[in-house]
Amino acid sequence: MYIFVFWELKDAGHGYLNQTLILHGLLGTSPLHPEIAISIPTLELYRRCRLRCPHFSVQQWVRVLCDLANLNYTSTLREQFADAFDMHLDIMCRVHDAIKVQLGRDGPTWRLLHSCPPCQYKLEGEVTLNPSIMGALDGNNSLKRFIRSDRQSDTLTFNSDYFIAQETFDQFAHEVKRKVRKPNNDSGDPTDGDSSVETSMADMMKGMYNAFHETGIFISVCRHGLIWTIVDMIRSGELAKYPLATIARLLSVLPPGLGLGYDIACSFSKPLAWSSLGARQQTTGLRMVVPAFHGHAHNRLCQLNFHILMSQGFGLEDLETCERVFSASNAAARLTRHATAFHRTQFIDLFFGQWDADKYENLGRFLLNNYQQALEILHDMPVRLESLLPGRHLSDAHFSKWLEEERTYLLSKKQEPEENIMASQYVELLRRHDEARILWESSQRLTGEATRTNDKARLRQVTHDTWEGIMFLQRELQLVEENLDIGARWTPEHPDYQRAAEYLHIQKYQVALDKLEGLVVQRLHELTKANVSQTGYKLRMHISKALQTRSKAIQRALKAYNDAALALDPPRQKLTWSQIVEYTTLAEFELLHSGARQDIRNLDWAEARHREATICHLKMRLNVEIRRLATWMSDDEAHLEVVIAKCQLSDPLLAKAIMDFMSRLHRR
């Protein structure tokens, strides 16, 4: 029998009926006068099932019990079992808390400091790692909870050391202003989109915020998959206050040198620097990178600055850990939508507690697989580098130099050279000044020749306004001459005047060409990754989607270029969209040497084999982490044995619970 019904049961002198039931392995469904009791093995069996199947609800389990006991299912039985299950979990939590006290692991930051031995169990004399610890953070909107008017009065809270309190992350609510997206953006960023689509998405998200209280979670996790922190996103999307609060917690607990992967690390880096955490980021050496999968959809300049493959010290890690966590945690979403705030937090804590236990169990296998992969790379990389760069013996400085050269080149394409801008502005001011003086002289002459009083008054006003304009232009010219350190004012015969006038003539064309060139270079480099044979289908689709968006920016830049090319004398050759689409290498982009300021096709960083060699070189952590895990396992076992021996004298029941805890660790 799985469910026991008691109509008249007297206590055995223990004061409460539940005390008698507990001694018989049963748990009543109400605190004082239970009429139904459920066996503790049944409750524990359901807990174990829930840990392995997060969407297995109480209702489904009670239906199974009713089938076994040949009873009719009722909602009352479900509610009573749910109450008993809550009490069972509370007892389990209290036992676990008692174990943590005996082991000295009950501090508020102990779990965060010791959750992952390979990351955090530092040994004496080991090699210094940079970054010292790697992790990831990201948000997910699956674990939502509906606003229920019939449950507003429920103030019961579930305490979990995973969660960061709301008052903590609300401290960062006003540190970063919301960025307003412009509807027309030619930057080619993969986040560009149609304004009408963005409006409909905004309306949809607004409706979601009105329907749900918690709209998801924002987590941080170590590179091995063990959870650090969780933040509830309250009636909002992924606001900056959630990663800021998460980073604040990590910086206050974890050692310096932290490396974090975040899919929008590029755009988040500025708000982070502007926030109250900016100084701590500098002093602790926090590094933010974009994970491998997401990074390939970002533009090339962003990849050079933030992509994990372009960052020293991250090795083989991709830091897409959060996506793997969310892939599993989505299974619990079915039970959180209509739960109370207490039960939602309980479900999430239950899930991630088992998730961490599984990851702890697989740490050895995880490191073994990584080590085998690293050995293969160390074996194959010299051969691969030799095939890419035959006969060339390059140092670390060469690869860093190539990355810096490409970064400088792409930055130069984002705006015109400063010296050209200033010189062209100066020539434009000179021309306007000359035109204004001619107009002033003409108005003076016409004023003297006028015979009608009204005409003279109007011409005097024109003369006055023109003179004011001349004085304004004179002040502007003096300011520019001071900035450019010009001694004598340029005349049309001056060589610098002629060069600036020529540039001014083709300025619009050159600006359009620079923008088109920069977008096409980014596209060619990203196509290289999309067409690599080892690239998986999902990654290729992710990159292709971003390239489709960037293609719209290229189309706009192409139109601006063709308009400017036709306005020149003589007109420059037009380009068609089919030509741009068919370009697959830099050598095919004729504009890079016929019209651009700099021919980059023969530069080292522009060669595909050099870029691939750079990525291979940067893929070079496991010896340190393996030693940490092995040492932790030995030290932890010795510590547990000492605590068990001590507790057997003072509290044998607690000693038995610690032994059960130890046996599960040994099983792993």
ROVO-729513 format. One line per field, with one value per residue (C-alpha): residue in one letter; x, z negated, y negated. Coordinates in Angstrom, 3 decimals. Example, Ala and Ser with C-alpha at 12.3 -4.5 7.8 and 13.67 -1.06 7.14 Angstrom:
BEGIN
r = c(A:S);
u = c(12.300:13.670);
w = c(-7.800:-7.140);
v = c(4.500:1.060);
END
This chain:
BEGIN
r = c(M:Y:I:F:V:F:W:E:L:K:D:A:G:H:G:Y:L:N:Q:T:L:I:L:H:G:L:L:G:T:S:P:L:H:P:E:I:A:I:S:I:P:T:L:E:L:Y:R:R:C:R:L:R:C:P:H:F:S:V:Q:Q:W:V:R:V:L:C:D:L:A:N:L:N:Y:T:S:T:L:R:E:Q:F:A:D:A:F:D:M:H:L:D:I:M:C:R:V:H:D:A:I:K:V:Q:L:G:R:D:G:P:T:W:R:L:L:H:S:C:P:P:C:Q:Y:K:L:E:G:E:V:T:L:N:P:S:I:M:G:A:L:D:G:N:N:S:L:K:R:F:I:R:S:D:R:Q:S:D:T:L:T:F:N:S:D:Y:F:I:A:Q:E:T:F:D:Q:F:A:H:E:V:K:R:K:V:R:K:P:N:N:D:S:G:D:P:T:D:G:D:S:S:V:E:T:S:M:A:D:M:M:K:G:M:Y:N:A:F:H:E:T:G:I:F:I:S:V:C:R:H:G:L:I:W:T:I:V:D:M:I:R:S:G:E:L:A:K:Y:P:L:A:T:I:A:R:L:L:S:V:L:P:P:G:L:G:L:G:Y:D:I:A:C:S:F:S:K:P:L:A:W:S:S:L:G:A:R:Q:Q:T:T:G:L:R:M:V:V:P:A:F:H:G:H:A:H:N:R:L:C:Q:L:N:F:H:I:L:M:S:Q:G:F:G:L:E:D:L:E:T:C:E:R:V:F:S:A:S:N:A:A:A:R:L:T:R:H:A:T:A:F:H:R:T:Q:F:I:D:L:F:F:G:Q:W:D:A:D:K:Y:E:N:L:G:R:F:L:L:N:N:Y:Q:Q:A:L:E:I:L:H:D:M:P:V:R:L:E:S:L:L:P:G:R:H:L:S:D:A:H:F:S:K:W:L:E:E:E:R:T:Y:L:L:S:K:K:Q:E:P:E:E:N:I:M:A:S:Q:Y:V:E:L:L:R:R:H:D:E:A:R:I:L:W:E:S:S:Q:R:L:T:G:E:A:T:R:T:N:D:K:A:R:L:R:Q:V:T:H:D:T:W:E:G:I:M:F:L:Q:R:E:L:Q:L:V:E:E:N:L:D:I:G:A:R:W:T:P:E:H:P:D:Y:Q:R:A:A:E:Y:L:H:I:Q:K:Y:Q:V:A:L:D:K:L:E:G:L:V:V:Q:R:L:H:E:L:T:K:A:N:V:S:Q:T:G:Y:K:L:R:M:H:I:S:K:A:L:Q:T:R:S:K:A:I:Q:R:A:L:K:A:Y:N:D:A:A:L:A:L:D:P:P:R:Q:K:L:T:W:S:Q:I:V:E:Y:T:T:L:A:E:F:E:L:L:H:S:G:A:R:Q:D:I:R:N:L:D:W:A:E:A:R:H:R:E:A:T:I:C:H:L:K:M:R:L:N:V:E:I:R:R:L:A:T:W:M:S:D:D:E:A:H:L:E:V:V:I:A:K:C:Q:L:S:D:P:L:L:A:K:A:I:M:D:F:M:S:R:L:H:R:R);
u = c(0.000:1.266:-1.489:-2.801:-6.083:-6.499:-9.905:-9.309:-5.698:-4.493:-0.986:1.414:2.181:4.413:2.159:1.409:0.003:2.667:5.363:3.760:3.429:7.083:8.176:6.221:7.769:4.740:4.120:0.731:-0.799:-1.770:0.135:-2.324:-5.080:-4.105:-6.626:-4.272:-0.619:1.876:4.860:8.215:9.677:6.844:7.683:11.381:10.676:8.743:11.572:14.026:11.729:11.367:15.129:15.486:12.334:11.794:8.396:6.949:4.151:2.486:-0.771:0.780:2.413:-0.779:-2.632:-0.023:-0.515:-4.287:-3.961:-1.725:-4.098:-7.224:-8.561:-10.409:-8.229:-9.402:-7.845:-7.967:-5.535:-3.210:-3.290:-2.672:0.241:1.689:1.514:3.218:5.881:6.605:7.122:9.347:11.513:11.684:12.934:15.526:16.698:17.031:19.093:21.279:21.756:22.806:25.346:26.749:27.151:29.102:31.296:31.921:30.227:27.341:28.756:26.790:29.559:30.929:29.079:30.109:33.736:33.981:31.317:33.861:37.202:38.951:38.118:38.628:40.694:43.991:47.187:50.518:53.164:50.863:51.117:49.176:46.227:44.960:42.028:42.150:38.557:36.350:32.577:29.560:26.386:23.169:19.403:16.566:12.810:11.494:11.044:8.267:5.403:1.939:0.534:-2.349:-4.783:-5.846:-2.261:-1.216:-1.596:0.852:3.958:5.725:9.326:11.771:15.349:17.951:21.618:21.548:19.409:20.455:17.804:15.691:16.777:20.376:19.914:17.510:20.476:21.734:18.384:19.251:22.962:22.501:20.121:18.155:19.585:17.138:17.681:17.628:15.346:17.872:21.290:23.917:26.455:25.834:25.458:23.521:21.061:19.860:16.263:13.136:11.484:7.999:9.232:10.911:7.672:5.621:8.249:8.150:4.355:4.596:7.191:5.080:2.160:4.400:5.554:1.907:1.049:4.084:5.628:8.912:9.760:12.776:16.128:19.624:22.373:26.124:27.955:31.554:33.071:32.490:28.736:28.264:25.878:27.188:24.212:20.609:18.669:14.896:13.998:10.962:8.397:11.127:13.503:17.251:18.000:21.532:20.855:20.805:24.335:25.597:24.245:25.639:29.092:29.051:28.403:31.122:33.712:32.999:33.487:35.705:39.440:40.789:41.427:37.911:37.049:33.338:31.549:28.387:26.704:26.491:29.800:30.721:27.776:27.702:31.335:30.521:27.639:29.873:32.671:30.267:28.656:29.847:31.635:33.930:36.769:36.476:36.611:39.962:41.463:40.333:41.311:37.836:37.769:34.567:34.387:31.695:31.204:32.203:28.759:27.318:30.586:30.608:27.417:28.970:30.779:34.463:35.648:33.650:35.191:38.704:37.991:35.734:35.506:36.788:38.871:40.727:41.390:44.555:44.242:40.812:42.219:39.701:36.782:33.773:31.876:28.513:27.794:24.618:23.004:23.592:22.124:19.016:18.580:18.044:16.266:13.566:12.088:11.065:9.173:5.907:5.632:6.707:4.099:1.175:3.103:3.258:6.413:7.436:6.992:8.615:11.780:11.568:11.327:14.263:16.429:15.560:16.493:19.798:20.775:20.564:22.206:25.234:25.372:25.445:28.111:30.218:29.893:31.124:34.016:36.607:35.136:34.843:38.517:39.570:37.778:39.226:42.698:42.491:41.339:44.194:46.754:45.410:45.681:49.211:50.120:48.408:48.968:52.670:51.834:48.854:50.837:53.612:51.116:49.612:52.936:55.598:59.133:58.113:59.029:56.711:56.531:53.527:54.198:53.502:50.000:49.185:50.523:48.263:45.200:46.109:46.696:43.326:41.645:43.266:42.244:38.571:38.487:39.797:36.825:34.289:35.043:37.060:40.685:40.732:43.279:41.168:38.046:39.720:41.363:38.174:36.213:38.787:38.527:34.746:34.871:37.233:34.847:31.864:33.849:34.746:31.151:29.870:32.352:31.281:27.648:28.449:30.248:27.373:24.784:26.803:26.989:23.273:22.417:24.243:22.504:18.989:16.557:13.509:13.464:12.036:14.693:17.480:16.152:15.995:19.454:20.902:19.440:20.966:24.319:24.150:23.207:25.938:28.529:27.431:27.895:31.384:32.350:31.040:32.982:36.071:35.929:35.427:38.406:40.637:39.633:40.381:43.688:44.716:43.793:45.669:48.580:48.207:50.351:49.287:45.758:45.491:44.776:43.429:47.043:48.313:49.182:47.371:44.303:44.315:44.708:41.890:39.679:40.271:39.425:36.332:35.270:35.408:34.646:31.135:32.406:35.263:32.984:30.576:33.495:34.958:31.637:31.083:34.650:34.453:31.171:32.421:35.673:33.650:31.384:34.301:35.906:32.649:31.888:35.247:33.986:30.548:32.103:34.633:33.987:34.090:31.492:28.231:24.870:23.419:26.472:26.377:22.691:23.393:26.148:24.054:21.164:23.473:24.988:21.522:20.944:24.345:23.577:20.823:23.424:25.675:22.795:22.284:26.024:26.161:23.406:25.163:28.436:26.884:25.156:28.451:30.400:28.044:28.401:32.183:33.763:34.532:32.084:33.503:32.436:29.207:29.000:26.077:24.689:25.471:29.163:29.273:27.484:29.879:33.022:34.551:38.133:39.769:41.543:38.194:37.307:38.934:37.939:40.465:43.313:41.655:39.801:40.455:43.031:44.994:45.401:45.124:45.124:48.824:48.919:49.677:46.491:44.287:45.430:42.977:45.738:47.294:43.972:43.430:46.962:46.293:43.213:45.158:47.911:45.467:43.902:46.734:44.785:44.046:47.128:46.330:42.614:43.268:45.645:43.106:40.314:42.469:43.711:40.192:38.833:41.542:41.256:37.449:37.315:39.717:37.695:34.409:35.864:37.049:33.631:31.791:33.985:33.305:29.532:29.168:29.841:27.592:24.816:24.676:21.665:23.466:26.576:24.443:23.194:26.780:27.787:24.949:26.153:29.699:28.584:26.849:30.034:32.066:29.596:30.372);
w = c(0.000:0.900:-0.721:-4.198:-5.562:-9.321:-10.755:-14.426:-15.466:-18.917:-19.646:-21.606:-24.234:-22.041:-22.161:-18.424:-16.069:-13.440:-15.888:-16.096:-12.306:-11.773:-14.008:-11.677:-8.516:-7.656:-7.249:-7.856:-5.425:-8.101:-11.187:-14.020:-13.064:-9.828:-8.376:-5.591:-5.928:-3.182:-3.562:-3.585:-1.002:1.339:0.855:1.337:4.452:5.942:5.027:6.844:9.859:9.907:9.794:12.920:14.657:13.770:15.466:13.551:11.607:8.298:10.148:12.420:9.465:7.388:10.350:10.435:6.705:7.109:9.894:7.706:4.718:6.893:5.704:7.560:8.176:6.587:6.419:2.609:2.694:4.919:2.520:-0.494:1.186:2.189:-1.419:-2.664:0.057:-1.044:-4.605:-3.354:-1.419:-4.456:-6.576:-3.913:-3.809:-7.603:-7.609:-4.830:-6.777:-9.852:-7.746:-6.386:-9.924:-11.018:-7.902:-8.367:-5.058:-6.303:-5.490:-3.099:-0.476:-1.035:1.877:4.305:3.172:3.265:5.720:8.344:7.177:10.601:10.687:7.076:5.077:5.597:4.663:3.462:6.100:9.079:12.291:12.308:14.710:16.656:16.434:12.992:13.264:16.353:16.306:18.262:17.638:19.600:19.278:20.257:20.289:19.973:16.190:16.078:13.571:14.239:12.090:10.178:8.316:6.085:4.835:4.146:0.399:0.385:-1.341:-1.958:-0.716:0.083:-0.983:1.575:1.614:5.412:5.662:5.421:3.571:5.482:3.325:4.319:8.082:7.788:6.542:10.144:11.729:12.544:13.264:16.994:19.219:21.817:25.307:27.979:31.237:34.429:37.116:39.934:39.080:41.686:39.284:40.388:36.851:36.657:34.284:36.944:37.969:39.425:37.164:37.654:36.596:33.546:32.676:32.836:30.784:28.199:28.007:27.570:24.810:23.078:23.042:21.562:18.795:17.938:17.740:15.828:12.547:12.977:16.676:16.476:14.764:15.236:14.215:13.828:14.125:14.103:17.236:15.918:15.645:11.873:10.982:9.256:8.947:10.130:10.466:11.051:13.872:12.531:15.106:17.565:20.141:19.756:18.231:17.434:13.675:13.736:15.129:13.051:9.827:10.843:11.588:8.323:6.405:8.265:7.850:4.111:3.540:6.246:6.604:9.062:12.705:13.547:17.206:18.113:21.340:22.182:25.583:25.588:23.821:26.585:26.043:22.267:21.777:21.897:19.358:17.113:17.352:16.660:13.672:10.068:10.908:13.472:11.026:9.532:13.017:13.580:10.181:10.272:13.913:15.009:18.696:20.729:23.934:26.364:26.409:29.523:30.990:30.514:31.431:35.016:35.699:34.509:36.900:37.490:35.432:32.454:32.909:32.826:29.532:27.740:29.439:27.163:29.968:30.314:26.549:24.871:22.023:22.768:24.628:25.946:23.912:25.817:22.719:24.232:20.876:20.176:23.368:22.216:18.790:20.313:22.680:19.587:17.307:19.917:18.863:15.509:17.168:17.341:13.545:12.869:14.968:12.550:9.328:6.324:5.813:3.056:5.179:8.260:6.291:4.701:8.125:9.510:6.436:6.648:10.324:10.031:6.910:8.947:11.930:9.781:8.341:11.859:13.001:9.917:10.724:14.281:13.501:13.959:17.286:18.411:17.714:19.267:22.533:22.605:21.893:24.718:27.068:25.950:26.544:30.062:30.738:29.356:31.648:34.742:34.268:35.254:38.440:39.094:38.512:40.768:43.552:43.149:42.748:44.406:43.461:41.166:37.468:35.822:32.211:30.115:31.064:34.751:34.109:31.724:34.287:37.028:34.823:33.881:37.520:38.595:35.646:36.588:40.219:39.440:36.970:39.716:41.895:39.313:39.911:42.131:41.244:38.862:40.872:44.040:42.177:40.705:43.977:45.999:43.398:43.625:47.407:47.192:44.721:47.013:49.920:47.871:46.586:50.128:51.303:48.330:49.038:52.699:51.597:49.100:51.738:54.192:51.608:50.795:54.469:55.022:51.922:53.343:56.698:55.280:55.593:53.683:49.899:49.360:51.600:49.762:46.380:47.530:49.078:45.926:43.928:46.371:46.114:42.301:42.189:44.690:42.611:39.518:41.478:42.561:38.940:37.855:40.621:39.716:36.130:37.348:39.706:36.925:34.700:37.397:38.235:34.592:34.491:37.736:36.835:40.077:40.142:43.381:44.686:47.610:51.075:54.053:55.322:52.074:52.506:49.275:50.440:53.747:52.064:49.620:52.428:54.416:51.395:50.749:54.313:53.776:50.045:50.389:52.742:50.384:47.326:49.204:50.426:46.905:45.496:48.308:48.066:44.291:44.527:47.366:45.529:42.470:44.646:46.350:43.019:41.609:44.763:44.251:40.903:42.277:45.027:42.870:43.191:39.404:38.687:37.495:39.148:36.327:36.213:40.002:39.810:36.968:38.973:42.156:40.392:39.170:42.644:44.143:41.782:42.593:46.296:45.909:44.608:47.575:49.971:48.465:48.572:52.188:53.231:51.515:53.232:56.699:56.241:55.226:58.010:60.700:59.299:59.943:63.058:64.725:63.150:61.407:62.288:60.674:58.683:58.705:55.865:57.745:57.865:54.117:53.300:55.430:53.714:51.532:51.115:50.683:54.006:55.796:54.308:56.909:55.065:52.318:54.627:57.292:55.165:51.474:49.400:48.689:50.521:47.851:49.988:49.490:45.773:43.480:41.427:44.555:45.760:44.853:43.906:41.545:39.809:39.379:38.023:35.499:34.183:33.965:31.993:29.489:28.663:26.277:18.707:17.893:15.957:13.140:12.958:12.919:9.959:8.141:8.559:7.471:4.390:3.466:3.652:1.284:-1.152:-1.170:-1.927:-4.856:-6.199:-6.007:-7.877:-10.718:-11.004:-10.968:-13.747:-15.826:-15.259:-16.069:-19.707:-19.976:-17.388:-15.826:-13.629:-12.113:-11.665:-9.665:-7.465:-6.833:-5.980:-3.451:-2.038:-1.809:-0.116:2.618:3.187:3.389:5.880:8.067);
v = c(0.000:-3.482:-5.584:-4.840:-6.174:-6.643:-7.544:-6.835:-6.631:-7.622:-8.826:-6.643:-9.211:-11.358:-14.403:-14.616:-12.011:-12.790:-11.733:-8.310:-8.146:-9.076:-6.184:-3.881:-5.366:-7.503:-11.222:-12.782:-15.256:-17.803:-18.987:-18.166:-15.703:-13.895:-11.468:-10.366:-9.418:-8.602:-6.340:-8.113:-5.670:-6.723:-10.385:-9.699:-7.652:-10.575:-12.963:-10.740:-10.533:-14.307:-14.758:-12.628:-13.848:-17.546:-17.807:-14.821:-16.530:-15.631:-15.052:-12.411:-10.673:-10.591:-9.103:-6.336:-5.701:-5.609:-3.052:-0.888:-1.157:-0.806:-4.193:-6.914:-9.961:-13.219:-16.682:-16.399:-13.480:-15.523:-18.476:-16.241:-14.495:-17.884:-19.075:-15.900:-16.235:-19.818:-18.553:-15.751:-18.212:-20.487:-17.575:-16.712:-20.335:-20.451:-17.246:-18.631:-21.883:-19.891:-17.994:-21.261:-22.611:-19.529:-19.701:-23.433:-24.225:-26.356:-29.804:-32.055:-31.931:-28.399:-26.792:-29.542:-29.309:-25.499:-24.315:-23.221:-21.741:-22.009:-25.715:-26.707:-24.176:-25.984:-24.124:-25.422:-25.931:-25.462:-27.453:-30.722:-30.595:-33.597:-33.759:-32.163:-30.876:-30.693:-30.926:-32.105:-34.081:-34.429:-34.767:-32.441:-33.069:-29.503:-29.327:-31.917:-32.165:-33.572:-36.335:-34.731:-36.993:-34.098:-33.667:-37.257:-36.745:-33.804:-35.223:-31.904:-31.973:-29.190:-29.895:-28.857:-29.815:-29.814:-32.949:-36.599:-38.627:-41.142:-44.071:-43.289:-43.491:-46.433:-48.476:-48.453:-49.320:-52.942:-52.653:-52.040:-53.960:-52.030:-52.395:-53.554:-51.684:-53.705:-52.252:-52.777:-51.459:-50.741:-49.339:-45.792:-44.551:-41.248:-42.826:-45.275:-44.694:-46.174:-48.750:-47.303:-43.877:-45.409:-47.221:-44.032:-42.207:-44.995:-44.733:-40.968:-41.307:-43.964:-41.547:-38.852:-41.182:-41.928:-38.221:-36.895:-37.968:-36.111:-36.166:-33.884:-33.466:-34.864:-32.453:-32.291:-28.989:-27.753:-26.286:-22.743:-23.382:-23.863:-26.668:-29.782:-32.131:-32.579:-35.817:-36.000:-38.369:-40.256:-41.460:-42.425:-41.116:-40.689:-44.089:-45.242:-45.120:-41.301:-40.746:-43.678:-42.136:-38.747:-40.145:-42.120:-38.888:-36.987:-39.737:-39.948:-36.199:-34.685:-35.410:-38.008:-37.155:-35.983:-35.324:-35.405:-34.555:-36.499:-36.482:-40.300:-40.939:-43.381:-45.736:-45.087:-46.113:-49.844:-49.745:-47.634:-50.190:-53.074:-51.350:-51.302:-48.030:-49.662:-50.292:-46.778:-45.300:-46.989:-46.098:-42.438:-41.882:-40.752:-39.771:-39.541:-37.486:-36.374:-32.559:-30.656:-29.873:-33.367:-35.087:-33.849:-35.813:-39.093:-41.390:-40.872:-43.851:-42.595:-39.143:-40.569:-42.330:-39.841:-36.430:-33.677:-32.136:-35.440:-35.742:-34.495:-31.982:-30.472:-27.478:-24.959:-26.316:-27.684:-29.019:-28.090:-26.398:-28.389:-27.118:-23.536:-24.354:-25.930:-23.002:-20.826:-23.319:-23.965:-20.612:-22.132:-25.005:-23.037:-23.012:-26.624:-28.467:-28.052:-27.409:-29.704:-31.753:-29.309:-26.197:-27.743:-28.493:-25.046:-23.361:-25.358:-24.682:-20.979:-20.848:-22.677:-20.747:-17.538:-19.236:-20.133:-16.609:-15.137:-17.583:-16.817:-13.118:-13.687:-16.047:-13.329:-12.221:-15.845:-16.537:-13.222:-13.970:-17.481:-16.143:-13.630:-16.370:-18.613:-15.851:-15.347:-19.080:-19.256:-16.384:-17.771:-21.520:-21.681:-19.785:-22.014:-25.209:-23.952:-23.256:-26.720:-28.551:-26.373:-27.303:-30.161:-30.026:-32.528:-33.657:-34.675:-38.282:-37.609:-36.272:-39.131:-41.606:-40.211:-40.530:-44.106:-45.079:-43.720:-45.468:-48.784:-48.374:-47.718:-50.615:-52.893:-51.914:-53.030:-56.718:-59.035:-59.871:-62.838:-64.826:-64.566:-65.662:-68.759:-69.798:-69.388:-71.338:-74.131:-74.332:-74.309:-77.211:-79.139:-78.697:-79.805:-82.787:-83.849:-83.433:-85.481:-88.303:-88.410:-88.584:-91.363:-93.441:-92.955:-93.999:-97.133:-98.077:-97.446:-99.498:-102.500:-102.121:-101.662:-104.610:-103.380:-103.654:-100.142:-98.571:-100.403:-99.160:-95.538:-95.690:-97.264:-94.335:-91.836:-93.629:-93.534:-89.835:-88.968:-90.802:-88.899:-85.676:-86.757:-87.456:-84.056:-82.284:-84.318:-83.034:-79.440:-79.753:-81.041:-78.143:-75.541:-77.226:-76.978:-73.281:-72.521:-74.826:-76.833:-79.969:-81.637:-81.199:-78.811:-80.153:-78.155:-77.917:-76.339:-72.586:-71.615:-73.538:-71.662:-68.254:-68.992:-70.331:-67.162:-65.011:-67.105:-66.392:-62.629:-62.642:-61.279:-58.609:-57.666:-57.475:-55.206:-53.080:-52.749:-51.580:-49.086:-47.810:-47.310:-45.385:-43.169:-42.356:-41.325:-39.211:-37.439:-36.525:-35.216:-33.250:-31.582:-30.245:-29.340:-27.210:-25.337:-21.614:-21.002:-23.691:-22.098:-22.633:-24.774:-27.032:-27.480:-28.391:-30.835:-32.532:-32.537:-34.268:-36.999:-37.332:-37.748:-40.657:-42.108:-41.666:-44.267:-46.710:-45.819:-46.498:-49.955:-50.670:-49.438:-51.849:-54.772:-53.821:-53.626:-56.998:-58.599:-56.853:-58.229:-61.765:-61.811:-63.258:-60.965:-58.492:-55.436:-51.910:-50.722:-47.502:-45.076:-42.981:-39.766:-40.741:-41.356:-38.100:-36.058:-37.414:-34.686:-35.965:-39.351:-38.916:-39.079:-42.475:-44.718:-47.884:-47.094:-48.096:-50.265:-52.792:-52.244:-54.099:-50.912:-47.598:-44.904:-41.778:-41.096:-41.896:-38.940:-39.206:-39.267:-35.840:-33.064:-30.610:-33.167:-33.803:-30.064:-29.656:-32.421:-30.608:-27.318:-29.045:-30.569:-27.180:-26.208:-24.382:-20.926:-19.756:-22.192:-21.282:-17.533:-17.876:-20.040:-17.486:-14.528:-16.406:-17.537:-13.975:-12.717:-15.648:-15.573:-11.845:-12.238:-15.188:-13.259:-10.275:-12.546:-14.217:-10.857:-9.472:-12.578:-12.506:-8.806:-9.666:-12.729:-12.174:-8.674:-9.547:-12.515:-10.377:-7.903:-10.765:-11.929:-8.357:-8.203:-11.549:-10.165:-6.943:-8.933:-10.953:-7.738:-6.330:-9.283);
END
